[in-house]
Amino acid sequence: MTTLTLIRPNLHRVDSAGRQLLFHVPSSSLFELDGAARDVLALFDEQATLETATLADRLGGRHDALALRETVDELRQLHVLAEHGEDGPIEPPPDPPTRFPLDTLVLNVNTGCNLSCTYCYKEDLSAPAKGLRMSLETATKAIEMMLVESPGKPKYTLVFFGGEPLSNMGLIRAVVDFAERRFAEVGARVDFTLTTNATLLTAEIIDWLDAHRVGVTVSMDGPPAVHDRNRRSFGGEGTYDVVRRKVDLLLARYRARPVGCRVTLTRGITGVVPIFEHLHHEVGFAEVGFGPVTSGDIQAFNLTAEELAEVFHGLKALGRRYLDAALRNRSLGFGNLHQLMTDLHEGNKKRLPCGAGVGLLAVDGKGGLNLCHRFTGSALPTFGDVDAGIDRARLGAFIGRRLDRNGTGCATCRIRNLCSGGCYHESYAKYGDAAAPSYHYCELLRDWIDFGIETYARIVTENPGFFAAHVSPRRTA
């Protein structure tokens, strides 16, 4: 006689319009539960373990024996049910990588910035004239290094970052000119993006960005009183008015791609909904995403636990608007939830929180290879350079530490393959160890992802065409 137990960290059940769905955590897949499966799982809500004979006795009046056996077998194959005592590790850690499919480089073109935002995390920040400007030689070496390390890909991406990247516009133009020719030679496409504070934009620059399809994300924090609180000039003045003028010019002239906005939420700023209303509906950004500050170097800017809970409350309020729009086959430009919908729709099983260190590296002004743009100028050692290439042993060992969830809170967490331990830089700032999982708002993240799964279930059952119309095209926008 077999005794079965439920492996709770491998499933999350969702009710949607009278249908019960199972989110399968190991594969990030969603299944609709039939009557037999619903009834089997309901019994395990009452008892931690059950014998197969008990299942047959309790449910034999509702389902025939063959249907019950098939249901139990399917749930065992999914590792949702297991023989009692043999559940073992939820998912064994994969081997650390030895090769890195690098297809994205972040080029830190100038550590200098013409603003002096109070919360800036950049350890190497300085005024534009004093910044470390990347040379064209370093940039071209970085591109050649990427082609050597990861040849044969159909598409590569170059990201221009700073400081303020537009303060080294001459280099950006030269790199785009070189890259368009170089990647064409190897039969590959190249994509360009940059993040800017918008203050240095001109009509001529905007037209050039448009002509070369350089994707643009603007850092802007909301309406005047919110934006000017932290995003200031070196003289201490607020910058909303100049940013708004430049963004209006950008949105009027630039047509190549949707323009997104990145909002930084710091202590005392939790009004997610009014900020979104202003930036999306009034200013006109196609998409707005929020980045709560929870582990910055300057403690005074970190959101308190109460504020962070308020932020997530606001994110869910926006999420309900996103759902209402999706059911009418319209897309609300709410970046945080749209990314989660993309991950769920594509079945992304994320063993790592992002592509940093595997598909993406950031190049500093001296040619060092950093985990991502947030680490350029930090004390975290680099993982090689543009001359020698990737230090595969060191980078593989680092990634291997995050991949191994044994002994961590991530090992049995139901969102482990969507959160994947959280941002490396948050862990670095919070604990001094970029490879350690970040635990400081796990419950809020679990609640947010549960909300996302329920939202996805509603859309996929009530308007599945939304994903073909609005989610899949986002990848090519």
NUTIVO-316647 format. One record per residue (C-alpha): x, y, z; residue number from 0; residue in one letter. Coordinates in Angstrom, 2 decimals, padded with zeros to 5 digits. Example, Ala and Ser with C-alpha at 12.3 -4.5 7.8 and 13.67 -1.06 7.14 Angstrom:
! NUTIVO-316647
NODE       u       v       w  nr rest
NODE  012.30 -004.50  007.80   0    a
NODE  013.67 -001.06  007.14   1    s
END
This chain:
! NUTIVO-316647
NODE       u       v       w  nr rest
NODE  000.00  000.00  000.00   0    m
NODE  001.41  003.41 -001.01   1    t
NODE  001.33  006.45  001.26   2    t
NODE  001.39  009.77 -000.57   3    l
NODE  002.26  013.28  000.51   4    t
NODE  001.70  016.63 -001.17   5    l
NODE  004.83  018.62 -002.16   6    i
NODE  003.36  022.02 -001.37   7    r
NODE  006.27  024.14 -002.67   8    p
NODE  005.64  022.74 -006.16   9    n
NODE  002.12  024.05 -006.67  10    l
NODE -000.05  027.09 -006.29  11    h
NODE -003.82  026.79 -006.90  12    r
NODE -005.79  029.63 -008.45  13    v
NODE -009.55  030.04 -008.84  14    d
NODE -010.55  031.89 -011.99  15    s
NODE -014.15  032.42 -013.12  16    a
NODE -015.28  029.15 -011.55  17    g
NODE -012.33  027.15 -012.88  18    r
NODE -009.52  025.92 -010.67  19    q
NODE -006.04  026.14 -012.11  20    l
NODE -002.74  024.77 -010.88  21    l
NODE  000.41  026.83 -011.27  22    f
NODE  003.19  024.26 -011.48  23    h
NODE  006.17  025.92 -009.80  24    v
NODE  009.03  023.77 -011.22  25    p
NODE  008.02  024.49 -014.82  26    s
NODE  006.22  027.85 -014.43  27    s
NODE  003.27  026.27 -016.25  28    s
NODE -000.46  026.64 -015.68  29    l
NODE -002.85  023.68 -015.85  30    f
NODE -006.61  023.51 -015.50  31    e
NODE -007.61  020.94 -012.88  32    l
NODE -010.38  018.52 -013.76  33    d
NODE -012.83  017.25 -011.16  34    g
NODE -010.71  014.28 -010.11  35    a
NODE -007.57  016.37 -009.63  36    a
NODE -009.48  019.02 -007.65  37    r
NODE -010.93  016.39 -005.35  38    d
NODE -007.60  014.60 -004.83  39    v
NODE -005.83  017.81 -003.90  40    l
NODE -008.73  018.86 -001.65  41    a
NODE -008.18  015.71  000.42  42    l
NODE -004.56  016.69  000.98  43    f
NODE -005.78  020.01  002.33  44    d
NODE -007.41  017.98  005.10  45    e
NODE -004.57  015.52  005.75  46    q
NODE -000.81  015.79  005.27  47    a
NODE -000.48  012.20  004.04  48    t
NODE -002.93  009.76  002.53  49    l
NODE -002.82  006.14  001.48  50    e
NODE -003.91  005.33 -002.06  51    t
NODE -006.56  003.02 -000.66  52    a
NODE -007.99  005.90  001.36  53    t
NODE -008.14  008.04 -001.78  54    l
NODE -010.07  005.29 -003.55  55    a
NODE -012.48  004.87 -000.61  56    d
NODE -013.09  008.62 -000.18  57    r
NODE -013.50  009.46 -003.86  58    l
NODE -014.74  006.19 -005.38  59    g
NODE -018.32  007.39 -005.35  60    g
NODE -017.44  010.43 -007.50  61    r
NODE -014.77  009.11 -009.88  62    h
NODE -014.03  005.69 -011.31  63    d
NODE -010.90  003.85 -010.22  64    a
NODE -009.07  004.28 -013.53  65    l
NODE -009.58  008.10 -013.53  66    a
NODE -008.25  008.31 -009.97  67    l
NODE -005.18  006.19 -010.76  68    r
NODE -004.41  008.30 -013.83  69    e
NODE -004.83  011.53 -011.83  70    t
NODE -002.49  010.33 -009.10  71    v
NODE  000.07  009.18 -011.67  72    d
NODE -000.04  012.56 -013.44  73    e
NODE  000.38  014.46 -010.17  74    l
NODE  003.31  012.23 -009.26  75    r
NODE  004.94  012.84 -012.64  76    q
NODE  004.63  016.57 -011.96  77    l
NODE  006.23  016.03 -008.54  78    h
NODE  003.13  017.47 -006.92  79    v
NODE  002.54  014.14 -005.13  80    l
NODE  005.27  011.81 -003.91  81    a
NODE  005.59  008.69 -001.83  82    e
NODE  005.80  009.75  001.78  83    h
NODE  009.41  010.15  002.86  84    g
NODE  010.91  010.38 -000.62  85    e
NODE  010.12  014.00 -001.55  86    d
NODE  013.82  014.98 -001.08  87    g
NODE  015.09  018.17 -002.72  88    p
NODE  012.49  020.12 -004.65  89    i
NODE  014.83  020.75 -007.59  90    e
NODE  018.50  019.74 -007.60  91    p
NODE  020.89  022.60 -008.43  92    p
NODE  022.23  022.62 -011.97  93    p
NODE  025.94  022.55 -012.59  94    d
NODE  027.64  025.97 -012.62  95    p
NODE  028.04  027.33 -016.16  96    p
NODE  031.34  026.99 -017.97  97    t
NODE  030.28  028.99 -021.03  98    r
NODE  028.33  032.23 -021.09  99    f
NODE  025.90  032.97 -023.95 100    p
NODE  026.67  036.67 -023.87 101    l
NODE  024.39  038.68 -026.15 102    d
NODE  024.08  041.98 -024.27 103    t
NODE  026.75  044.48 -023.28 104    l
NODE  026.13  047.53 -021.15 105    v
NODE  028.68  050.20 -022.04 106    l
NODE  029.25  052.69 -019.21 107    n
NODE  030.14  055.49 -021.59 108    v
NODE  030.70  058.18 -018.94 109    n
NODE  030.66  058.03 -015.15 110    t
NODE  029.81  061.72 -015.22 111    g
NODE  026.25  063.03 -014.90 112    c
NODE  024.90  066.54 -015.21 113    n
NODE  022.40  065.94 -012.39 114    l
NODE  022.98  065.27 -008.72 115    s
NODE  020.09  063.02 -007.74 116    c
NODE  020.12  062.54 -003.99 117    t
NODE  019.53  058.80 -004.04 118    y
NODE  021.96  057.84 -006.82 119    c
NODE  023.67  054.52 -006.10 120    y
NODE  026.56  055.10 -008.51 121    k
NODE  029.80  054.75 -006.59 122    e
NODE  031.75  056.26 -009.49 123    d
NODE  029.46  059.23 -010.13 124    l
NODE  030.99  062.62 -010.89 125    s
NODE  030.24  065.78 -012.89 126    a
NODE  030.36  065.19 -016.67 127    p
NODE  033.64  067.04 -017.17 128    a
NODE  035.31  064.96 -014.44 129    k
NODE  033.78  061.64 -015.44 130    g
NODE  035.67  058.66 -016.77 131    l
NODE  034.75  058.59 -020.44 132    r
NODE  034.93  055.30 -022.27 133    m
NODE  037.14  055.41 -025.36 134    s
NODE  036.13  054.10 -028.76 135    l
NODE  039.01  051.62 -028.52 136    e
NODE  037.56  050.13 -025.32 137    t
NODE  034.05  050.01 -026.80 138    a
NODE  035.15  048.27 -030.00 139    t
NODE  037.26  045.80 -028.01 140    k
NODE  034.17  045.04 -025.93 141    a
NODE  032.16  044.30 -029.06 142    i
NODE  034.87  042.07 -030.49 143    e
NODE  035.15  040.30 -027.14 144    m
NODE  031.40  039.57 -027.19 145    m
NODE  031.64  038.12 -030.70 146    l
NODE  034.53  035.87 -029.64 147    v
NODE  032.88  034.75 -026.40 148    e
NODE  029.46  034.16 -027.96 149    s
NODE  029.63  033.82 -031.76 150    p
NODE  026.85  032.96 -034.13 151    g
NODE  023.89  034.61 -032.43 152    k
NODE  021.26  036.18 -034.70 153    p
NODE  020.94  039.30 -032.56 154    k
NODE  023.06  041.26 -030.07 155    y
NODE  022.23  044.26 -027.88 156    t
NODE  024.33  047.23 -026.84 157    l
NODE  023.09  049.35 -023.94 158    v
NODE  024.49  052.84 -023.34 159    f
NODE  024.58  053.76 -019.68 160    f
NODE  026.21  056.21 -017.25 161    g
NODE  026.22  058.58 -015.41 162    g
NODE  024.33  060.31 -018.14 163    e
NODE  025.14  058.54 -021.41 164    p
NODE  024.18  061.51 -023.59 165    l
NODE  027.10  063.42 -022.04 166    s
NODE  029.33  061.26 -024.28 167    n
NODE  027.18  061.47 -027.39 168    m
NODE  030.23  061.49 -029.66 169    g
NODE  031.18  058.01 -028.50 170    l
NODE  027.61  056.74 -028.85 171    i
NODE  027.49  057.87 -032.47 172    r
NODE  030.86  056.28 -033.21 173    a
NODE  029.90  052.99 -031.52 174    v
NODE  026.60  052.78 -033.40 175    v
NODE  028.39  053.44 -036.69 176    d
NODE  030.99  050.75 -035.95 177    f
NODE  028.47  048.23 -034.60 178    a
NODE  026.05  048.51 -037.51 179    e
NODE  028.86  047.66 -039.91 180    r
NODE  030.54  045.02 -037.71 181    r
NODE  027.44  043.01 -036.89 182    f
NODE  026.31  043.13 -040.52 183    a
NODE  029.64  041.52 -041.44 184    e
NODE  028.83  038.49 -039.25 185    v
NODE  025.21  038.32 -040.43 186    g
NODE  023.70  039.43 -037.13 187    a
NODE  021.29  042.15 -036.07 188    r
NODE  022.27  044.68 -033.43 189    v
NODE  019.89  046.50 -031.13 190    d
NODE  020.70  049.70 -029.20 191    f
NODE  019.09  051.08 -026.04 192    t
NODE  019.91  053.78 -023.53 193    l
NODE  018.59  055.19 -020.26 194    t
NODE  018.72  058.95 -019.92 195    t
NODE  017.60  061.75 -017.61 196    n
NODE  016.44  063.50 -020.83 197    a
NODE  017.96  066.90 -019.99 198    t
NODE  020.53  066.80 -022.82 199    l
NODE  018.09  065.80 -025.54 200    l
NODE  017.83  068.05 -028.57 201    t
NODE  015.78  067.78 -031.75 202    a
NODE  018.90  066.72 -033.64 203    e
NODE  019.81  064.02 -031.11 204    i
NODE  016.23  062.73 -031.02 205    i
NODE  016.10  062.48 -034.80 206    d
NODE  019.41  060.59 -034.81 207    w
NODE  018.15  058.16 -032.12 208    l
NODE  014.99  057.66 -034.16 209    d
NODE  016.91  057.00 -037.36 210    a
NODE  019.03  054.31 -035.69 211    h
NODE  016.14  052.84 -033.68 212    r
NODE  017.91  053.38 -030.38 213    v
NODE  015.46  052.39 -027.65 214    g
NODE  014.97  055.12 -025.05 215    v
NODE  014.02  054.85 -021.38 216    t
NODE  013.72  058.06 -019.36 217    v
NODE  014.37  058.33 -015.63 218    s
NODE  011.54  060.48 -014.26 219    m
NODE  009.89  060.17 -010.86 220    d
NODE  006.45  061.72 -011.29 221    g
NODE  004.74  065.09 -011.09 222    p
NODE  006.77  068.19 -010.11 223    p
NODE  006.64  067.90 -006.31 224    a
NODE  007.64  064.23 -006.44 225    v
NODE  010.26  064.46 -009.18 226    h
NODE  011.95  067.56 -007.77 227    d
NODE  012.30  066.03 -004.33 228    r
NODE  015.33  063.97 -005.38 229    n
NODE  016.13  064.59 -009.04 230    r
NODE  018.05  067.84 -008.80 231    r
NODE  020.82  069.75 -010.52 232    s
NODE  024.26  070.24 -008.97 233    f
NODE  022.99  073.62 -007.80 234    g
NODE  020.15  071.94 -005.90 235    g
NODE  017.31  073.04 -008.19 236    e
NODE  014.50  070.72 -009.21 237    g
NODE  014.65  069.43 -012.77 238    t
NODE  011.02  068.58 -013.56 239    y
NODE  010.41  071.55 -015.85 240    d
NODE  013.42  070.92 -018.08 241    v
NODE  012.83  067.15 -018.15 242    v
NODE  009.17  067.62 -019.05 243    r
NODE  010.05  069.98 -021.93 244    r
NODE  012.59  067.53 -023.29 245    k
NODE  010.25  064.54 -022.90 246    v
NODE  007.50  066.40 -024.72 247    d
NODE  009.97  067.04 -027.55 248    l
NODE  011.05  063.39 -027.52 249    l
NODE  007.51  062.04 -027.69 250    l
NODE  006.62  064.47 -030.45 251    a
NODE  009.55  063.55 -032.74 252    r
NODE  010.63  059.99 -031.87 253    y
NODE  008.65  057.19 -033.54 254    r
NODE  011.00  054.20 -033.77 255    a
NODE  009.95  052.40 -030.57 256    r
NODE  007.71  052.89 -027.53 257    p
NODE  009.34  055.17 -024.94 258    v
NODE  009.38  053.86 -021.38 259    g
NODE  009.83  055.55 -018.03 260    c
NODE  011.68  054.30 -014.97 261    r
NODE  010.48  055.59 -011.57 262    v
NODE  012.57  055.33 -008.42 263    t
NODE  010.53  055.15 -005.21 264    l
NODE  012.30  056.34 -002.07 265    t
NODE  011.32  056.96  001.53 266    r
NODE  008.26  059.16  001.71 267    g
NODE  007.23  058.47 -001.91 268    i
NODE  004.66  055.69 -002.14 269    t
NODE  001.88  057.11 -004.33 270    g
NODE  002.21  054.60 -007.14 271    v
NODE -001.20  055.22 -008.70 272    v
NODE -001.01  059.05 -009.01 273    p
NODE  002.58  058.82 -010.26 274    i
NODE  001.49  056.35 -012.94 275    f
NODE -001.52  058.49 -013.86 276    e
NODE  000.74  061.49 -014.41 277    h
NODE  003.51  059.76 -016.35 278    l
NODE  001.37  057.46 -018.48 279    h
NODE -001.81  059.43 -019.09 280    h
NODE -000.60  063.04 -018.83 281    e
NODE  003.02  062.93 -020.00 282    v
NODE  002.40  060.09 -022.44 283    g
NODE  005.01  057.40 -021.74 284    f
NODE  004.07  054.09 -023.36 285    a
NODE  005.14  052.14 -020.30 286    e
NODE  005.98  053.05 -016.71 287    v
NODE  007.91  050.79 -014.35 288    g
NODE  008.62  051.26 -010.65 289    f
NODE  011.81  050.49 -008.74 290    g
NODE  011.37  050.60 -004.95 291    p
NODE  014.57  051.44 -003.06 292    v
NODE  014.98  048.97 -000.19 293    t
NODE  018.71  048.46  000.22 294    s
NODE  020.49  051.56 -000.99 295    g
NODE  023.80  052.67  000.49 296    d
NODE  022.15  055.78  001.92 297    i
NODE  019.77  054.40  004.54 298    q
NODE  017.70  057.58  004.67 299    a
NODE  016.32  056.84  001.19 300    f
NODE  015.29  053.23  001.80 301    n
NODE  011.55  052.64  002.09 302    l
NODE  010.39  051.55  005.52 303    t
NODE  008.57  048.22  005.86 304    a
NODE  005.27  050.07  006.16 305    e
NODE  006.01  052.18  003.08 306    e
NODE  007.03  049.15  001.07 307    l
NODE  003.73  047.46  001.95 308    a
NODE  001.95  050.62  000.78 309    e
NODE  003.90  050.53 -002.49 310    v
NODE  002.86  046.93 -003.16 311    f
NODE -000.73  047.85 -002.32 312    h
NODE -000.49  050.53 -005.03 313    g
NODE  001.09  048.10 -007.50 314    l
NODE -001.83  045.73 -007.02 315    k
NODE -004.29  048.59 -007.51 316    a
NODE -002.61  049.32 -010.85 317    l
NODE -002.64  045.59 -011.55 318    g
NODE -006.40  045.49 -011.25 319    r
NODE -006.61  048.30 -013.81 320    r
NODE -004.26  046.32 -016.04 321    y
NODE -006.57  043.30 -015.74 322    l
NODE -009.69  045.33 -016.57 323    d
NODE -007.94  046.73 -019.66 324    a
NODE -006.68  043.29 -020.73 325    a
NODE -010.15  041.79 -020.55 326    l
NODE -011.21  044.56 -022.98 327    r
NODE -008.20  043.63 -025.13 328    n
NODE -006.31  046.80 -024.29 329    r
NODE -002.83  047.03 -022.80 330    s
NODE -002.16  049.35 -019.89 331    l
NODE  001.47  050.44 -019.88 332    g
NODE  002.29  049.12 -016.41 333    f
NODE  005.79  047.73 -016.81 334    g
NODE  006.10  045.69 -013.60 335    n
NODE  003.01  043.59 -014.23 336    l
NODE  003.55  043.43 -017.98 337    h
NODE  006.95  041.83 -017.37 338    q
NODE  005.41  039.30 -014.99 339    l
NODE  002.71  038.50 -017.57 340    m
NODE  005.48  037.97 -020.14 341    t
NODE  007.37  035.58 -017.85 342    d
NODE  004.23  033.58 -017.10 343    l
NODE  003.04  033.48 -020.70 344    h
NODE  006.44  032.33 -021.97 345    e
NODE  006.79  029.82 -019.13 346    g
NODE  010.08  031.35 -018.05 347    n
NODE  011.70  029.19 -015.39 348    k
NODE  014.26  031.53 -013.91 349    k
NODE  017.02  029.83 -012.00 350    r
NODE  018.67  033.25 -011.83 351    l
NODE  017.03  036.63 -011.20 352    p
NODE  018.16  038.20 -014.48 353    c
NODE  020.64  037.76 -017.30 354    g
NODE  023.48  039.48 -015.45 355    a
NODE  026.67  037.43 -015.54 356    g
NODE  025.34  034.94 -018.08 357    v
NODE  023.78  036.74 -021.04 358    g
NODE  024.75  040.26 -019.96 359    l
NODE  027.85  041.98 -018.66 360    l
NODE  028.64  045.66 -018.11 361    a
NODE  031.86  047.23 -019.34 362    v
NODE  033.33  050.07 -017.30 363    d
NODE  035.45  052.90 -018.67 364    g
NODE  038.66  050.94 -018.14 365    k
NODE  037.36  047.85 -019.92 366    g
NODE  036.56  045.77 -016.84 367    g
NODE  033.69  043.27 -017.07 368    l
NODE  031.14  043.84 -014.30 369    n
NODE  028.15  041.76 -013.29 370    l
NODE  025.79  044.54 -014.43 371    c
NODE  025.69  048.33 -014.76 372    h
NODE  024.95  048.77 -011.07 373    r
NODE  028.32  047.29 -010.14 374    f
NODE  030.57  049.50 -012.27 375    t
NODE  032.74  051.45 -009.84 376    g
NODE  031.83  049.22 -006.88 377    s
NODE  034.22  047.18 -004.76 378    a
NODE  032.96  043.90 -006.27 379    l
NODE  035.86  042.53 -008.34 380    p
NODE  035.38  042.40 -012.09 381    t
NODE  035.06  039.14 -014.02 382    f
NODE  037.69  039.73 -016.67 383    g
NODE  038.21  042.56 -019.13 384    d
NODE  037.82  043.38 -022.81 385    v
NODE  041.41  042.30 -023.57 386    d
NODE  041.53  038.94 -021.76 387    a
NODE  037.82  038.12 -022.06 388    g
NODE  035.58  036.61 -019.41 389    i
NODE  037.17  035.08 -016.33 390    d
NODE  035.03  031.99 -016.70 391    r
NODE  036.24  030.22 -013.56 392    a
NODE  035.44  033.14 -011.27 393    r
NODE  032.17  034.02 -012.95 394    l
NODE  031.07  030.39 -013.04 395    g
NODE  031.81  029.99 -009.33 396    a
NODE  029.80  033.12 -008.54 397    f
NODE  026.79  032.05 -010.60 398    i
NODE  027.05  028.55 -009.15 399    g
NODE  026.58  029.94 -005.65 400    r
NODE  023.28  031.58 -006.59 401    r
NODE  022.13  028.48 -008.52 402    l
NODE  022.58  026.30 -005.42 403    d
NODE  019.49  026.93 -003.32 404    r
NODE  020.21  024.22 -000.77 405    n
NODE  020.13  025.62  002.74 406    g
NODE  018.46  028.86  001.62 407    t
NODE  014.93  030.12  001.99 408    g
NODE  014.59  029.87 -001.77 409    c
NODE  014.83  026.07 -001.81 410    a
NODE  011.13  025.47 -001.10 411    t
NODE  009.67  028.89 -001.88 412    c
NODE  006.72  028.80 -004.29 413    r
NODE  008.03  031.81 -006.26 414    i
NODE  011.59  030.51 -006.48 415    r
NODE  011.54  030.26 -010.27 416    n
NODE  010.12  033.75 -010.79 417    l
NODE  011.94  035.75 -008.10 418    c
NODE  015.08  033.57 -008.07 419    s
NODE  016.51  035.16 -004.95 420    g
NODE  016.18  038.79 -005.98 421    g
NODE  018.50  041.43 -007.41 422    c
NODE  022.26  040.84 -007.07 423    y
NODE  022.91  044.50 -006.30 424    h
NODE  020.25  044.60 -003.57 425    e
NODE  021.93  041.62 -001.92 426    s
NODE  025.32  043.28 -002.30 427    y
NODE  024.09  046.52 -000.76 428    a
NODE  022.09  044.80  001.98 429    k
NODE  024.40  041.95  002.98 430    y
NODE  027.73  042.68  001.29 431    g
NODE  027.34  039.46 -000.75 432    d
NODE  025.93  039.70 -004.28 433    a
NODE  025.41  035.91 -004.49 434    a
NODE  023.24  035.68 -001.37 435    a
NODE  019.45  035.66 -001.77 436    p
NODE  017.69  038.83 -000.69 437    s
NODE  015.12  038.09  002.01 438    y
NODE  013.97  041.48  003.25 439    h
NODE  010.58  041.56  001.52 440    y
NODE  009.89  037.95  000.57 441    c
NODE  006.29  037.94  001.85 442    e
NODE  005.40  041.00 -000.18 443    l
NODE  006.96  039.46 -003.29 444    l
NODE  005.12  036.19 -002.75 445    r
NODE  001.85  038.09 -002.45 446    d
NODE  002.67  040.14 -005.58 447    w
NODE  003.49  037.08 -007.68 448    i
NODE  000.41  035.24 -006.37 449    d
NODE -001.57  038.28 -007.53 450    f
NODE  000.18  038.11 -010.90 451    g
NODE -000.63  034.42 -011.32 452    i
NODE -004.29  035.08 -010.53 453    e
NODE -004.30  037.98 -012.99 454    t
NODE -002.70  035.81 -015.67 455    y
NODE -005.25  033.05 -015.03 456    a
NODE -008.13  035.49 -015.49 457    r
NODE -006.73  036.81 -018.75 458    i
NODE -005.80  033.42 -020.17 459    v
NODE -009.27  032.00 -019.46 460    t
NODE -011.35  035.06 -020.39 461    e
NODE -009.34  036.77 -023.17 462    n
NODE -006.43  034.57 -024.29 463    p
NODE -005.99  036.63 -027.45 464    g
NODE -004.55  039.44 -025.31 465    f
NODE -001.16  037.74 -025.23 466    f
NODE -000.80  037.47 -028.99 467    a
NODE -001.98  041.05 -029.41 468    a
NODE -000.05  042.78 -026.62 469    h
NODE  002.50  040.57 -024.85 470    v
NODE  004.35  038.76 -027.63 471    s
NODE  004.82  041.93 -029.76 472    p
NODE  006.52  043.59 -026.78 473    r
NODE  009.59  041.47 -027.44 474    r
NODE  010.08  043.06 -030.84 475    t
NODE  008.99  046.61 -029.93 476    a
END
